[in-house]
Amino acid sequence: MKLIARFILWISGWKVSGNWPQGLKKAVLIAIPHTSNWDLMYALSAFYIMGVPVKFTIKKEIMIGPLGWLIKALGGIPIDRKKVIGKRKQTYTETMIQMLKDSEELVMMVTPEGTRSYAPRWKSGFYHIALGANVPIVIGFLDYKKKLAGIGPMIYPNGNLQEQVEELKVFGRTITGKYPDQGIR
């Protein structure tokens, strides 16, 4: 996969910047900004090159046949969004918290915007996942203007959601997505 990743970034003119924090085995990796379908290919390529064991979740209904095999090979983890615990459905956030707690090594990639379109505010699930699993949040970024993919700052969630999300957005505003009008404001 590293060879394919290097070829993808080389042929498209992308460079990789930053290093994964040494010894960090569990984290929530937020991929910012998320403005294009191309983001996943470039992000996964960069993370393979950096040796980041990144995974991402996808609804289990998509994980069938050859497409499912490919997605799994790329790091996709199926999520059962209908799983019932007690008398209620388990939330996506609860499922991901439990996955992180149960794993010795898991870096879960999440897009805080939750969409490729402009989102006036980030969804807070990534923060609650990191807080609940007691793992840090690391920024992964794609700067299309500079053709630079990399690792940005890392924070440990302390419960002050608004302040810490704004801290992450400050960094994010320095990054140019493929479609800048849909990026972080």
Summary of the structure (lengths in Angstrom):
residues: 185
radius of gyration: 16.0
end to end distance: 34.2
largest distance: 51.6
contacts: 552
relative contact order: 0.22
helix: 38%
strand: 24%
